[in-house]
Each structure stands twice: as C-alpha cells, then as structure tokens.
Amino acid sequence: MPALLEVTDLKTQFFTQRGVVHAVDGVSFDLEEGETLGLVGESGCGKSVSALSIMRLIPDPPGRIVAGEVMFDGQDLLKLPEPEMRGVRGKQISMVFQEPMTSLNPVLSVERQLTEALELHLGMTKTEARQEAVNRLEQVGIPDPERRVKQYPHQFSGGMRQRVMIAMALSCNPKLIIADEPTTALDVTIQAQILELMKALSQEYGVALIIITHNLGVVARYADRVNIMYAGKIIERGSALDIYRRPSHPYALGLLNSVPRLDQPRKEKLDPIEGQPPDLIDMGDGCSFRARCRFFIDRCAEEEPALQSVGDGHVSACFVADSVASIGAEERE
C-alpha cells in the first residue's frame, strides 16, 4: 500500500539579483497515514520551504518549484490545476503556521475565519458552520466557546490563538496537518500543552502530522520518525529512537550535544556547532557541512556524500557515519 505522502527529489529555488538560492535541493521522504514525522534543522535549512512547496504556496516570483514529485493520496500535487489545488488546501492538507497573530486575519472574527472553510469545502450552511466552529473551539480546549467564537484574534492570548489555528486546521477533517514551528512564540508550559493537544487529536482522528522544528526535545517526545535537514537537503533520516541513540551524521550529533541535559552538572558548558550555515547560492563542491565538521576528511571537499544505510530504516549522508555513530554513542552515555 503506498504511503499517504511521497515526496521525491523536490527542488525549490529562489531567483534573486545575487543568484539562484537552492532552498530545497533534492529532498525525498514519505509519510504513512496517522504517522508523526519530525523535520528538524537550523533556521534557513529548508524546512519551511519544503512544507510550503508541498502546499504549493511558494511566492512566484522570486520562488519556483523547479523539479520533483509530491504524491499525496495517489495524485501529484505539483501537476494539479490551481483550482483543484485550492480544494486540497484546508480540506485534505492543513497547515498550522509559526506565528498565529500574523496568520489570523485581524479584522475578521474567529467565527468567520473558522466557518469560511467549512462553508467552502464541506458545503455547510452558516448555522451548521457556526455550530461546528463552536464545537472545534471546545475540542481544542478554549473555554466558553459560544462567547469567544465571536471575538477577534487580538482578544486571545498567544496560546489561545494557536489553539484557534489548530481548530482551523482540523475543521475539515484533513488527512495531513503540517505544523510549522507551532510553539515558537509560546512559553514552555504552553508549548507542552499545544503539542500534547496536537498529538492527542492526531491519534484520535488518525491524522498524519509533520512537525517542523529546531527543538529536538519536541521530536524526541512526539515524532515517530525524523528527517534532519541541512543546506536544503536531508542529511539523516531514521526513527526518533535511532537518531537519539545513534546519531550518524556530525550535524545530527552536534544538534543533540547542543541541547542542555538534566543528567549533567549545571555548570557544564553546552557544546555548540561552530561556524555558520553555507551560502545557498554558491556552496561549491563536496559536503555542505565540511567547514563546520570535526570529522572532516579530504574526501569531504571533493565529493558530496549520498544517503547510505547505517541501520534498519536509518540512513546518513556522511563518509564516516560509523565513526560518528561510535563516538556519538560514547559522548551521550
């Protein structure tokens, strides 16, 4: 049985005065029904652009999807006419954006923003859509939904606005929800509540979930599988357990080592990844991570490593993946 979502060799570029930015450069992954996939990496690595490419929301100009295939539920989204694609967005695939205050329309009530998709995609009457909107707000834990549905986004706190965004994403019973840094602007306790809510609703309705984040703690708790991105490419992929127990790419190991650990002394210094991400206009030959890598060998400057198997369902794009995994396992004991 084919996966719900299969992305193959996706390439998205931005054409600027300085040159062509290779924002997403040959990304491939799949997602099963009801599965939660983590997409992890630093800012600028291509996570959000990958998601926007799947939704075909890349601003043109300057951006353009130049190659690849996005098979969703048996159809290639990149080949759908725009009217049909609008029928997919919101109904079959929903997206929870990073900052709810800029994603919600400030001059429309929450009721209108929830009922619009219900009327458009499900053909509900205004009365039916309003009742469904109230039900969805109650479902995501907003108190007194009958009153609050009439209010405007500025009358909600950050956490409550994000709950409204989740209610909107769930309103048409989609098969897939893409959550792009859904907790970035929230404090730690609210982050946990939002993520628990999303995971619970995903399990209850069998919705597949892509969580885009730079927070590895989020991935450890909520994701079934993990894709780690760097410079527009997936450089390691595997189950969340494999990635944490045996990281096999220097970048993945660096991300894990830069996270504070409760089992270490409080005065223990963090181990940051030195240097800066490469220029996506001109990355040159070889491995894109070579300038920041402590495992660098001569071959890294000459060839670009391909994803190679390092375990069952676990792949890494590194020439010395076995050494990285062995040293990483020792460091993380």
Secondary structure, DSSP 8 states (H G I E B T S, - for coil): ---SEEEEEEEEEEE-SS-EEEEEEEEEEEE-TT-EEEEE--TTSSHHHHHHHHTT---TTTEEEEEEEEEETTEEGGGS-HHHHHHHBTTTEEEE-S-HHHHS-TTS-HHHHHHHHHHHHH---HHHHHHHHHHHHHHTT-SSHHHHTTS-GGGS-HHHHHHHHHHHHHTT--SEEEEESTTTTS-HHHHHHHHHHHHHHHHHHT-EEEEEES-HHHHHHH-SEEEEEETTEEEEEEEHHHHHH---SHHHHHHHHTS--TTS-TT-------S----SS---SS-TTGGG-TT--GGGGT-----EEEETTEEE--TTHHHHHHHHHHHT-
